[in-house]
């Protein structure tokens, strides 16, 4: 006979989460999707057993002791989500089936779900309490839904900001985002860390998160990081197939897999927040005065915003000076993940990181970070950790989804075609970071000379025949026959004194290979070494007192 299974799936996520640029609304929408699954798990605990839960999805099976029909339970779950004062503002689909094992159930449920999505209308959910009139106006934050009565709120906690008319959906999601901001991180953290966090808050907005004049030109800039697991679904199915083939309970195996992933993610969050509190991530804590709407008071505040959490996907916002270190420490942590399934494959992730001004629309930037991660998966590979970046120094940003076209416009066709599709996680970030500080932070590499090297690319395609040793051993006479790029590289090396030159010649190829997987013996790959260093200079080695 098999088991009866039920799937609750949040749909149209990005349209519902990122319909505004207001951080509390985005946060509240994301948290509500995850909490809706938890709500169903608790409300129907007498009849349903949670098999797998994520950021917006829940797979359940009917308990053997239940006397209710799965059809009735599915209808009750649907009604619960439709009538809940907060969850009704989001979109969910509920499917059920009977299957012999969990793998069969997942395939069947996903097929039903996709079929229903294809047949469904695409509408913006809008709940309006009260009478519509000819004077009804749109929500002042997202501009689609009708602004509801009694939902005027100051969107930013400053006296000079007027109250704005919000739709009931935006109002509810914003309130939830504000209420859950401080407590949402506590689930899964140790008691000791929870006790420490009781004395802290998380920053209320992007401006506070990114503000630190001591960092000069990084002041007021953010790093938006999107991370997605590589092939977790396939790895999960393989794990289940082996468990079922060995006569084990597939449902128990699915639960064990989920528990492992969630435990690892919680351990990372515990580790990174502890480092922030201990000062191991510089200036990760600031102070701010809470406005009266949130209770008032002056608190130390952590500069971390989590907009997506709980499944394979994660989205973080940090100050620009913490972005690179945060991402590399994530890779360092996840490199230790191991599953007892007799497989040697490592759990890997693809990430996109965008550095930009804090006032850049977050819905645009998160999409760019996501596109970068997708590009890493497609072109760099799904069998290893990889990341890519964008540095947007102005309010300009790609307006199309085609990143290759954007890179072609930004770098020129020749450079765009040779641009790496991704970069590896540093095998030892502490060692790489120390090398970066010696080479860049201590002024060994002269940045003006790097600009002169890059200037040669404006009129000529990067080219040359000298490898790194040949370049280091060249003389004023032999370099005359070399390419313009190689001549500029030679001049850069000539400006270094003996000890610094030796350090650069020895350490730079190693550091570049670790950070970007580039071969300094190839002129075209050296070209991207210089470009990466110039674009990421401030973000690789953030320094206080940097010139604005």
C-alpha positions, -999 to +999 in steps of 0.1 A: +000+000+000+028+024+008+025+058+025+004+089+019+026+120+014+017+157+014+038+185+000+035+222+010+055+244-014+059+281-015+057+293-051+066+326-069+091+332-041+112+360-057+081+379-069+066+378-034+098+384-014+115+411-035+085+432-045+100+461-025+134+473-016+124+477+021+146+454+042+120+446+069+095+436+042+120+413+024+131+398+057+096+393+069+085+376+036+114+352+037+109+343+073+071+338+068+077+313+040+099+292+063+076+297+093+045+286+074+060+252+070+067+251+108+032+263+114+017+233+094+041+209+112+028+220+146-009+225+137-012+191+121+012+172+144-016+147+153-019+135+117+013+145+098+049+136+104+076+160+090+099+142+066+118+172+052+115+209+058+133+238+042+132+275+036+098+274+018+089+237+015+077+209+037+072+172+029+050+153+053+037+117+056+004+106+071+009+090+104-002+054+107-023+063+138-043+090+119-079+082+111-083+111+087-082+109+049-052+126+032-076+145+009-093+161+039-060+170+056-047+185+023-078+207+022-074+217+058-038+226+053-048+248+023-075+265+043-051+271+072-026+289+050-054+309+032-069+322+064-038+328+085-034+366+091+001+365+077+006+335+055-024+344+034-003+372+018+020+346+003+015+319-023+016+282-016+006+250-034-004+218-015-002+184-032-006+148-020-001+113-033+003+077-023+036+060-030+056+029-022+087+048-011+098+084-005+117+087-039+086+077-058+066+101-037+089+131-044+089+125-081+051+122-082+045+153-060+069+175-080+052+164-113+018+173-098+032+206-085+047+217-118+015+207-137-006+229-114+018+258-117+016+256-155-022+258-153-024+285-126-028+322-132+000+345-122-016+371-098-004+393-070-021+381-038-040+411-022-061+410+009-081+442+015-101+446+046-127+473+042-147+489+014-130+498-019-136+534-030-127+555-060-100+572-039-082+539-032-044+544-038-016+519-044+008+509-017+036+535-015+063+508-012+055+482-039+029+501-060+006+472-070-016+463-041-042+488-026-031+508+004-052+496+034-067+516+062-047+521+094-014+510+079+006+542+080+041+536+092+075+553+092+095+531+070+128+544+084+131+554+120+140+591+116+118+621+126+121+637+091+107+607+073+069+610+067+046+581+073+037+561+042+005+543+032+011+506+030-010+477+016-021+451+042+004+426+027+034+449+029+023+460+064+020+425+078+053+413+062+071+444+074+058+440+110+068+403+110+103+412+097+108+437+125+094+414+152+114+383+142+147+401+134+162+397+168+149+362+177+151+344+144+188+336+147+184+319+181+169+287+168+197+261+165+223+281+184+239+270+216+226+281+249+258+300+257+256+320+224+219+327+230+228+341+264+255+363+248+231+375+221+206+387+247+228+418+252+229+425+214+206+436+186+210+432+148+213+465+129+179+479+118+187+489+083+213+488+055+226+523+062+235+515+098+249+481+087+273+498+062+282+530+080+318+534+093+337+565+081+369+549+093+369+527+062+370+556+038+357+546+004+342+515+018+319+535+041+283+532+030+290+501+008+276+467+012+284+431+002+254+410-009+263+373-009+241+346-025+251+310-019+235+278-033+244+242-028+257+222-058+237+190-066+223+186-030+191+171-045+211+144-064+232+136-035+201+133-013+184+109-038+216+088-040+217+086-002+180+075-001+185+049-029+213+033-009+193+034+023+162+019+007+184-007-012+199-018+021+164-023+036+164+008+057+134+031+062+135+058+034+116+083+055+141+080+084+169+083+060+155+115+046+151+129+081+187+120+089+200+137+058+180+169+066+192+169+102+228+167+090+225+196+066+207+218+092+232+209+119+261+220+097+244+253+087+237+261+124+273+253+133+284+278+106+261+305+119+273+298+155+309+301+144+305+333+123+284+351+149+309+341+177+337+355+156+318+388+151+312+391+189+348+382+196+362+408+172+378+383+149+358+399+121+368+436+123+341+461+132+313+436+129+295+452+159+284+488+161+259+507+183+225+521+175+196+536+193+164+516+189+134+537+179+102+538+201+083+514+177+108+487+187+109+495+224+137+522+226+172+518+241+208+519+230+224+486+221+255+470+206+243+458+172+257+431+149+263+440+112+247+410+096+215+407+076+201+373+066+174+374+040+173+338+030+180+308+052+169+273+059+173+254+026+201+250-001+200+288-007+213+315+015+214+353+011+234+376+034+241+413+035+272+426+052+294+457+052+317+457+022+348+453+044+335+420+057+323+404+025+354+386+012+364+372+046+328+361+054+325+342+021+359+325+024+352+315+059+319+299+048+339+278+023+364+269+049+336+257+072+317+238+046+348+220+035+346+199+066+310+186+059+310+148+055+280+125+052+282+089+063+272+075+029+305+059+017+308+087-009+340+107-014+323+137-030+326+169-010+295+190-004+301+221-025+285+255-031+284+282-057+284+318-046+279+353-061+291+384-042+282+420-053+300+450-038+280+482-042+266+513-025+242+507+003+215+527-016+215+504-046+181+486-048+185+453-029+161+434-052+184+442-081+216+433-063+203+400-049+193+390-084+228+399-097+244+378-070+221+349-078+229+352-115+266+351-107+262+319-087+242+304-115+269+313-140+295+297-117+275+265-117+270+264-154+305+275-166+329+268-137+314+236-125+291+220-099+317+196-085+337+221-066+333+253-045+333+284-067+324+321-066+324+351-087+320+389-081+308+422-093+321+456-081+296+484-088+313+517-078+284+538-091+246+534-091+249+518-125+242+481-127+235+455-154+199+459-165+198+426-184+201+391-172+229+384-197+261+388-176+283+379-205+270+408-224+276+431-195+312+418-191+317+424-228+306+460-225+327+465-193+360+448-203+358+445-241+352+414-262+387+400-259+390+403-222+354+391-217+361+359-236+390+351-214+374+361-181+373+332-157+338+319-151+345+313-114+372+313-087+380+286-062+376+288-024+410+295-008+424+262+005+437+281+036+421+315+039+443+326+069+475+319+049+460+337+018+449+366+039+483+370+054+499+370+020+474+396+007+483+419+036+520+415+028+517+421-009+488+446-010+484+460+024+521+467+031+525+484-003+548+459-020+527+458-051+526+494-064+490+500-074+499+528-099+520+503-118+491+479-119+470+506-135+497+511-162+496+474-169+459+474-173+461+505-195+479+485-222+447+464-226+428+494-239+444+493-273+458+458-274+446+423-266+465+408-236+493+388-250+529+377-245+553+348-247+572+352-214+563+330-184+566+344-149+602+333-144+611+347-178+595+380-169+613+381-135+647+373-152+642+398-181+666+427-186+661+462-200+676+449-233+657+416-237+623+432-227+624+455-258+611+427-280+583+418-256+546+428-258+533+461-243+518+441-215+550+424-206+570+456-208+546+472-183+548+441-160+586+443-162+585+480-152+563+472-123+589+446-110+617+471-115+601+496-091+605+470-062+635+469-040+654+437-035+636+421-006+601+432-017+608+420-053+619+386-040+587+383-019+565+394-049+582+370-073+578+341-049+544+347-032+523+364-059+519+333-082+510+311-052+484+336-039+469+342-073+466+305-079+449+300-046+424+329-049+417+329-086+431+297-100+451+317-125+485+306-140+510+335-139+530+318-166+503+327-192+501+363-203+463+363-207+458+348-172+482+374-158+460+400-173+431+389-152+454+387-122+460+425-125+423+432-132+411+412-103+435+428-079+426+463-090+388+457-088+390+439-055+419+457-039+399+475-012+377+445-006+405+419-003+424+439+024+400+464+039+419+491+058+408+518+081+419+553+071+416+545+034+411+576+013+374+583+005 
